[in-house]
Amino acid sequence: MIDLPDDAAGQPLTFRLYSYYTSIGLWGQVQVMERIDVLKQVIHDSAQDLGVSALVMVLAILAAIFALIGPQRQGFGAIALFAFASGLMLLAETPARQLISDGALGWDMLRAGSYYTLPVALGLLLSDWLEGTAKRWITRLWVIHSIYLVFAMSLVQLGVISLSLTFPIFDVMLAITLPMMLVLALMRFQRLTLEQRLL
């Protein structure tokens, strides 16, 4: 939301933008309206995602508690990591995020970091359930994703590359590693418990 001077009525409004994206343009809606109407719309458009994010964060906290006190620490820890990443990613994508903080790049970093953490958490969970060769391969895959997460976020923070350039590389990695994780899990599917199969 941009404050306009009092004498702005009837005057042209121009935006000048610079973007690293190959397709330059505004993301989302551009509207000229009263601030209170904008706030109402932001809250209305964010309500469902905020509710789901809150629920997932509660599950993450419960899983983290079980990871600290329970016998299956790695499994609950991986579930907690997955839930935290999912909840933060949802929060970082809602329009209401600008009511918490207006740091757009910070929210994009949080969203990207959460997105890049999901296969790490999934790999940790699967490596806790699987054994032998499948476990070793799953471990390699989540370690590769962990290295990419740290490497990409570090380069963006140092200003070496743009955050937008890290997404296509990750998407290609995920398109390769996620089916591999699925195949490795299906190879040991009969040995998994009912709860593990459902998850």
C-alpha atoms as a printed R data frame, in Angstrom:
    type eleno elety resid chain resno       x       y       z
1   ATOM     1    CA   MET     A     1   0.000   0.000   0.000
2   ATOM     2    CA   ILE     A     2   1.387   3.378  -1.058
3   ATOM     3    CA   ASP     A     3   0.355   6.660   0.553
4   ATOM     4    CA   LEU     A     4  -0.588   9.324  -1.986
5   ATOM     5    CA   PRO     A     5  -0.409  13.090  -1.400
6   ATOM     6    CA   ASP     A     6  -3.666  14.940  -0.675
7   ATOM     7    CA   ASP     A     7  -3.678  16.680  -4.074
8   ATOM     8    CA   ALA     A     8  -3.320  13.394  -6.042
9   ATOM     9    CA   ALA     A     9  -6.976  13.190  -7.124
10  ATOM    10    CA   GLY     A    10  -7.342  13.236 -10.893
11  ATOM    11    CA   GLN     A    11  -3.575  12.961 -11.459
12  ATOM    12    CA   PRO     A    12  -1.897  10.103 -13.409
13  ATOM    13    CA   LEU     A    13  -0.229   7.406 -11.300
14  ATOM    14    CA   THR     A    14   2.884   5.785 -12.772
15  ATOM    15    CA   PHE     A    15   4.948   2.841 -11.502
16  ATOM    16    CA   ARG     A    16   8.508   2.245 -12.662
17  ATOM    17    CA   LEU     A    17   9.734  -1.280 -11.961
18  ATOM    18    CA   TYR     A    18  12.962  -3.207 -12.312
19  ATOM    19    CA   SER     A    19  12.987  -6.992 -12.196
20  ATOM    20    CA   TYR     A    20  15.456  -9.862 -12.669
21  ATOM    21    CA   TYR     A    21  12.634 -12.021 -14.015
22  ATOM    22    CA   THR     A    22  12.541 -12.770 -17.730
23  ATOM    23    CA   SER     A    23   8.878 -11.796 -17.710
24  ATOM    24    CA   ILE     A    24   8.757  -8.363 -16.073
25  ATOM    25    CA   GLY     A    25   5.476  -7.255 -14.559
26  ATOM    26    CA   LEU     A    26   3.477  -6.857 -11.381
27  ATOM    27    CA   TRP     A    27   2.495  -9.973  -9.462
28  ATOM    28    CA   GLY     A    28  -0.936  -9.972  -7.884
29  ATOM    29    CA   GLN     A    29  -3.538  -7.252  -7.950
30  ATOM    30    CA   VAL     A    30  -3.103  -3.521  -8.456
31  ATOM    31    CA   GLN     A    31  -6.039  -1.505  -7.145
32  ATOM    32    CA   VAL     A    32  -6.720   2.113  -6.206
33  ATOM    33    CA   MET     A    33  -9.002   2.104  -3.163
34  ATOM    34    CA   GLU     A    34  -9.312   3.291   0.433
35  ATOM    35    CA   ARG     A    35  -6.846   1.841   2.938
36  ATOM    36    CA   ILE     A    36  -9.571   0.241   5.089
37  ATOM    37    CA   ASP     A    37 -10.995  -1.518   2.015
38  ATOM    38    CA   VAL     A    38  -7.522  -2.805   1.160
39  ATOM    39    CA   LEU     A    39  -7.084  -4.140   4.713
40  ATOM    40    CA   LYS     A    40 -10.449  -5.897   4.585
41  ATOM    41    CA   GLN     A    41  -9.626  -7.491   1.244
42  ATOM    42    CA   VAL     A    42  -6.147  -8.571   2.397
43  ATOM    43    CA   ILE     A    43  -7.606 -10.227   5.505
44  ATOM    44    CA   HIS     A    44 -10.433 -11.852   3.504
45  ATOM    45    CA   ASP     A    45  -8.043 -13.183   0.850
46  ATOM    46    CA   SER     A    46  -5.646 -14.505   3.508
47  ATOM    47    CA   ALA     A    47  -8.079 -16.074   5.990
48  ATOM    48    CA   GLN     A    48  -8.042 -19.626   4.601
49  ATOM    49    CA   ASP     A    49  -4.256 -19.805   4.151
50  ATOM    50    CA   LEU     A    50  -3.676 -18.270   7.596
51  ATOM    51    CA   GLY     A    51  -5.989 -20.862   9.156
52  ATOM    52    CA   VAL     A    52  -4.244 -23.770   7.438
53  ATOM    53    CA   SER     A    53  -0.827 -22.300   8.272
54  ATOM    54    CA   ALA     A    54  -1.781 -21.979  11.956
55  ATOM    55    CA   LEU     A    55  -3.044 -25.572  12.064
56  ATOM    56    CA   VAL     A    56   0.112 -26.891  10.410
57  ATOM    57    CA   MET     A    57   2.289 -24.864  12.811
58  ATOM    58    CA   VAL     A    58   0.435 -26.372  15.795
59  ATOM    59    CA   LEU     A    59   1.113 -29.840  14.359
60  ATOM    60    CA   ALA     A    60   4.762 -28.849  13.900
61  ATOM    61    CA   ILE     A    61   5.033 -27.786  17.544
62  ATOM    62    CA   LEU     A    62   3.422 -31.033  18.731
63  ATOM    63    CA   ALA     A    63   5.753 -33.108  16.532
64  ATOM    64    CA   ALA     A    64   8.741 -31.131  17.846
65  ATOM    65    CA   ILE     A    65   7.667 -31.856  21.437
66  ATOM    66    CA   PHE     A    66   7.351 -35.571  20.641
67  ATOM    67    CA   ALA     A    67  10.770 -35.425  18.958
68  ATOM    68    CA   LEU     A    68  12.266 -34.066  22.180
69  ATOM    69    CA   ILE     A    69  10.633 -36.540  24.573
70  ATOM    70    CA   GLY     A    70   9.535 -39.514  22.446
71  ATOM    71    CA   PRO     A    71  11.332 -42.678  21.366
72  ATOM    72    CA   GLN     A    72  11.129 -42.021  17.606
73  ATOM    73    CA   ARG     A    73  13.038 -38.748  17.596
74  ATOM    74    CA   GLN     A    74  14.200 -38.676  13.970
75  ATOM    75    CA   GLY     A    75  10.745 -39.503  12.614
76  ATOM    76    CA   PHE     A    76   8.969 -36.857  14.692
77  ATOM    77    CA   GLY     A    77  11.783 -34.389  14.012
78  ATOM    78    CA   ALA     A    78  11.348 -34.855  10.262
79  ATOM    79    CA   ILE     A    79   7.574 -34.424  10.557
80  ATOM    80    CA   ALA     A    80   8.123 -31.253  12.614
81  ATOM    81    CA   LEU     A    81  10.564 -29.896  10.029
82  ATOM    82    CA   PHE     A    82   8.156 -30.662   7.174
83  ATOM    83    CA   ALA     A    83   5.231 -29.046   9.009
84  ATOM    84    CA   PHE     A    84   7.242 -25.934   9.978
85  ATOM    85    CA   ALA     A    85   8.437 -25.516   6.391
86  ATOM    86    CA   SER     A    86   4.905 -25.987   5.012
87  ATOM    87    CA   GLY     A    87   3.360 -23.595   7.521
88  ATOM    88    CA   LEU     A    88   5.978 -20.893   6.958
89  ATOM    89    CA   MET     A    89   5.687 -21.252   3.184
90  ATOM    90    CA   LEU     A    90   1.911 -20.765   3.393
91  ATOM    91    CA   LEU     A    91   2.334 -17.739   5.662
92  ATOM    92    CA   ALA     A    92   4.955 -16.195   3.372
93  ATOM    93    CA   GLU     A    93   2.579 -16.496   0.393
94  ATOM    94    CA   THR     A    94  -0.479 -14.842   1.971
95  ATOM    95    CA   PRO     A    95  -1.312 -11.196   1.241
96  ATOM    96    CA   ALA     A    96  -1.574 -10.635   5.034
97  ATOM    97    CA   ARG     A    97   2.209 -11.006   5.357
98  ATOM    98    CA   GLN     A    98   2.548  -7.295   4.564
99  ATOM    99    CA   LEU     A    99   0.602  -6.535   7.772
100 ATOM   100    CA   ILE     A   100   3.268  -8.383   9.778
101 ATOM   101    CA   SER     A   101   6.290  -6.977   7.937
102 ATOM   102    CA   ASP     A   102   6.670  -5.098   4.665
103 ATOM   103    CA   GLY     A   103  10.049  -6.625   3.808
104 ATOM   104    CA   ALA     A   104   9.137  -8.208   0.474
105 ATOM   105    CA   LEU     A   105  12.549  -9.778  -0.132
106 ATOM   106    CA   GLY     A   106  12.591 -11.194   3.395
107 ATOM   107    CA   TRP     A   107   9.254 -12.905   2.776
108 ATOM   108    CA   ASP     A   108  10.514 -14.236  -0.553
109 ATOM   109    CA   MET     A   109  13.625 -15.610   1.169
110 ATOM   110    CA   LEU     A   110  11.457 -17.283   3.829
111 ATOM   111    CA   ARG     A   111   9.176 -18.744   1.164
112 ATOM   112    CA   ALA     A   112  12.111 -20.047  -0.896
113 ATOM   113    CA   GLY     A   113  13.919 -21.434   2.145
114 ATOM   114    CA   SER     A   114  10.760 -23.220   3.294
115 ATOM   115    CA   TYR     A   115  10.132 -24.591  -0.190
116 ATOM   116    CA   TYR     A   116  13.711 -25.858  -0.475
117 ATOM   117    CA   THR     A   117  13.446 -27.494   2.981
118 ATOM   118    CA   LEU     A   118  10.473 -29.721   2.094
119 ATOM   119    CA   PRO     A   119  12.459 -32.459   0.249
120 ATOM   120    CA   VAL     A   120  15.049 -32.427   3.058
121 ATOM   121    CA   ALA     A   121  12.322 -33.159   5.621
122 ATOM   122    CA   LEU     A   122  10.751 -35.790   3.369
123 ATOM   123    CA   GLY     A   123  14.140 -37.442   2.856
124 ATOM   124    CA   LEU     A   124  14.837 -37.460   6.606
125 ATOM   125    CA   LEU     A   125  11.482 -39.101   7.231
126 ATOM   126    CA   LEU     A   126  11.972 -41.765   4.561
127 ATOM   127    CA   SER     A   127  15.544 -42.494   5.638
128 ATOM   128    CA   ASP     A   128  14.239 -43.143   9.164
129 ATOM   129    CA   TRP     A   129  11.764 -45.707   7.834
130 ATOM   130    CA   LEU     A   130  13.826 -47.446   5.175
131 ATOM   131    CA   GLU     A   131  16.841 -49.733   5.446
132 ATOM   132    CA   GLY     A   132  19.833 -50.827   3.417
133 ATOM   133    CA   THR     A   133  20.434 -49.469  -0.088
134 ATOM   134    CA   ALA     A   134  17.173 -47.487  -0.156
135 ATOM   135    CA   LYS     A   135  18.137 -45.683   3.061
136 ATOM   136    CA   ARG     A   136  21.596 -44.823   1.692
137 ATOM   137    CA   TRP     A   137  20.136 -43.396  -1.549
138 ATOM   138    CA   ILE     A   138  17.461 -41.395   0.269
139 ATOM   139    CA   THR     A   139  20.152 -39.998   2.585
140 ATOM   140    CA   ARG     A   140  22.237 -38.899  -0.402
141 ATOM   141    CA   LEU     A   141  19.222 -37.184  -1.950
142 ATOM   142    CA   TRP     A   142  18.261 -35.177   1.158
143 ATOM   143    CA   VAL     A   143  21.913 -34.226   1.721
144 ATOM   144    CA   ILE     A   144  22.077 -32.878  -1.864
145 ATOM   145    CA   HIS     A   145  18.960 -30.801  -1.191
146 ATOM   146    CA   SER     A   146  20.435 -29.556   2.104
147 ATOM   147    CA   ILE     A   147  23.605 -28.457   0.337
148 ATOM   148    CA   TYR     A   148  21.557 -26.671  -2.319
149 ATOM   149    CA   LEU     A   149  19.456 -24.928   0.345
150 ATOM   150    CA   VAL     A   150  22.519 -23.565   2.163
151 ATOM   151    CA   PHE     A   151  24.439 -22.768  -1.034
152 ATOM   152    CA   ALA     A   152  21.565 -20.981  -2.815
153 ATOM   153    CA   MET     A   153  20.448 -18.945   0.210
154 ATOM   154    CA   SER     A   154  24.053 -17.951   0.969
155 ATOM   155    CA   LEU     A   155  24.678 -16.743  -2.592
156 ATOM   156    CA   VAL     A   156  21.442 -14.722  -2.526
157 ATOM   157    CA   GLN     A   157  22.331 -13.159   0.838
158 ATOM   158    CA   LEU     A   158  25.779 -12.227  -0.466
159 ATOM   159    CA   GLY     A   159  24.185 -10.629  -3.530
160 ATOM   160    CA   VAL     A   160  25.991 -12.953  -5.958
161 ATOM   161    CA   ILE     A   161  22.774 -14.148  -7.630
162 ATOM   162    CA   SER     A   162  19.112 -13.184  -7.668
163 ATOM   163    CA   LEU     A   163  16.665 -15.285  -5.660
164 ATOM   164    CA   SER     A   164  14.526 -15.800  -8.764
165 ATOM   165    CA   LEU     A   165  17.365 -17.696 -10.461
166 ATOM   166    CA   THR     A   166  17.429 -20.333  -7.701
167 ATOM   167    CA   PHE     A   167  13.863 -21.569  -8.365
168 ATOM   168    CA   PRO     A   168  14.305 -23.173 -11.835
169 ATOM   169    CA   ILE     A   169  17.401 -25.084 -10.688
170 ATOM   170    CA   PHE     A   170  15.579 -26.375  -7.619
171 ATOM   171    CA   ASP     A   171  12.513 -27.326  -9.663
172 ATOM   172    CA   VAL     A   172  14.666 -29.431 -12.009
173 ATOM   173    CA   MET     A   173  16.363 -31.088  -9.016
174 ATOM   174    CA   LEU     A   174  12.991 -31.814  -7.417
175 ATOM   175    CA   ALA     A   175  11.589 -33.240 -10.668
176 ATOM   176    CA   ILE     A   176  14.449 -35.768 -10.590
177 ATOM   177    CA   THR     A   177  14.814 -36.521  -6.862
178 ATOM   178    CA   LEU     A   178  11.140 -36.722  -5.855
179 ATOM   179    CA   PRO     A   179  10.294 -39.611  -8.240
180 ATOM   180    CA   MET     A   180  13.492 -41.343  -7.085
181 ATOM   181    CA   MET     A   181  12.344 -41.048  -3.449
182 ATOM   182    CA   LEU     A   182   8.927 -42.406  -4.419
183 ATOM   183    CA   VAL     A   183  10.429 -45.402  -6.240
184 ATOM   184    CA   LEU     A   184  12.770 -46.159  -3.324
185 ATOM   185    CA   ALA     A   185   9.838 -45.987  -0.879
186 ATOM   186    CA   LEU     A   186   7.654 -48.203  -3.094
187 ATOM   187    CA   MET     A   187  10.438 -50.805  -3.274
188 ATOM   188    CA   ARG     A   188  10.145 -51.213   0.525
189 ATOM   189    CA   PHE     A   189   6.403 -50.511   0.712
190 ATOM   190    CA   GLN     A   190   5.446 -53.957   2.041
191 ATOM   191    CA   ARG     A   191   7.807 -53.534   5.007
192 ATOM   192    CA   LEU     A   192   6.297 -50.217   6.130
193 ATOM   193    CA   THR     A   193   3.642 -49.969   8.842
194 ATOM   194    CA   LEU     A   194   0.116 -48.828   7.990
195 ATOM   195    CA   GLU     A   195   0.787 -45.333   9.406
196 ATOM   196    CA   GLN     A   196   3.963 -45.001   7.380
197 ATOM   197    CA   ARG     A   197   2.166 -46.082   4.198
198 ATOM   198    CA   LEU     A   198  -0.570 -43.509   4.798
199 ATOM   199    CA   LEU     A   199   1.974 -40.754   5.405
